Amino acid sequence: MKTFEEFQAVATKVPPSLRNNLDRISFPVIGLQEEAGRIGSLLARASSSGRFEMTPEQRSKLQDKLADILWYVALLCGETGITMQEVAAHSVAQLEERLKQLDPDQR
């Protein structure tokens, strides 16, 4: 896989007919919320000693959770007609603008 378009094409192969119209939005939204909470718990455990240190198992679980989040984002993008590439490009533009606001020479 080289692009977000390729990822989105694979990730959205779940037939929408398996979900009703409400579930087509609520399913990925609830999934995002759940996975974000799981990531928070995982990272809290990794830093419970006062230092942030992840075990190989925690790193693997984090990778799984981040992959799940990408899948839920792809589902939402598919349902709303927004491509993941558009989201990524918009994110880059937002980051560049935020960086300008932080840089005193560019204010």
C-alpha positions in Angstrom: 0.0 0.0 0.0 1.4 3.4 -1.0 -1.4 5.9 -0.5 -4.3 6.7 1.7 -6.6 6.1 -1.3 -5.3 2.5 -1.5 -5.8 2.0 2.2 -9.3 3.5 2.1 -10.3 1.3 -0.8 -9.3 -1.8 1.2 -10.6 -0.6 4.5 -14.1 0.3 3.3 -14.8 -3.1 1.7 -17.1 -3.9 4.6 -20.5 -3.8 2.8 -22.6 -1.0 4.1 -25.6 -3.3 3.7 -24.4 -5.1 6.9 -25.2 -1.9 8.9 -28.3 0.3 9.0 -28.0 4.0 8.1 -27.5 5.1 11.8 -24.8 2.4 12.4 -22.9 3.6 9.3 -21.9 6.7 11.3 -22.3 5.6 15.0 -20.2 2.4 14.5 -17.0 4.2 13.5 -17.6 7.1 16.0 -18.0 4.7 18.9 -15.1 2.7 17.7 -12.9 5.8 17.6 -13.9 6.7 21.2 -13.2 3.2 22.4 -9.8 2.9 20.8 -8.7 6.3 21.9 -9.6 5.3 25.5 -7.6 2.0 25.1 -4.6 3.9 23.8 -4.8 6.3 26.7 -4.8 3.4 29.2 -2.0 1.6 27.4 0.2 4.7 27.4 -0.6 5.4 31.0 0.6 1.9 31.9 3.7 2.5 29.9 4.5 5.6 31.9 3.3 4.4 35.3 6.9 4.2 36.6 7.4 7.9 36.0 9.3 7.2 32.8 7.8 6.4 29.5 8.9 2.9 28.5 7.0 0.6 26.3 7.5 -3.2 26.2 7.5 -4.9 22.9 4.0 -6.3 23.7 2.7 -2.7 24.5 4.2 -1.4 21.3 2.5 -4.2 19.3 -0.9 -3.4 21.1 -0.4 0.3 20.3 0.2 -0.5 16.7 -3.0 -2.6 16.6 -5.0 0.2 18.2 -3.7 2.8 15.8 -4.5 0.6 12.9 -8.0 0.2 14.2 -8.3 4.0 14.4 -7.2 4.3 10.8 -9.9 1.8 9.8 -12.6 3.8 11.7 -11.4 7.0 10.0 -11.5 5.3 6.6 -15.1 4.2 7.3 -16.1 7.8 8.3 -14.4 9.2 5.3 -16.2 6.8 3.1 -19.6 7.5 4.6 -19.1 11.3 4.3 -17.5 11.4 0.9 -14.1 12.8 2.2 -11.0 11.0 1.1 -8.3 10.2 3.6 -5.9 12.0 1.3 -8.0 15.2 1.7 -7.9 14.7 5.5 -4.1 14.3 5.4 -3.6 17.3 3.2 -5.9 19.4 5.4 -4.0 18.2 8.5 -0.7 19.3 7.0 -2.2 22.7 6.2 -3.5 23.0 9.8 -0.1 22.0 11.2 1.8 24.5 9.1 -0.6 27.3 10.2 -0.2 26.3 13.9 3.6 26.2 13.5 3.5 29.8 12.1 1.5 30.9 15.1 4.2 29.4 17.4 7.1 30.9 15.5 7.6 34.5 16.7 9.3 35.4 13.4 6.3 34.5 11.4 3.5 36.1 13.5 
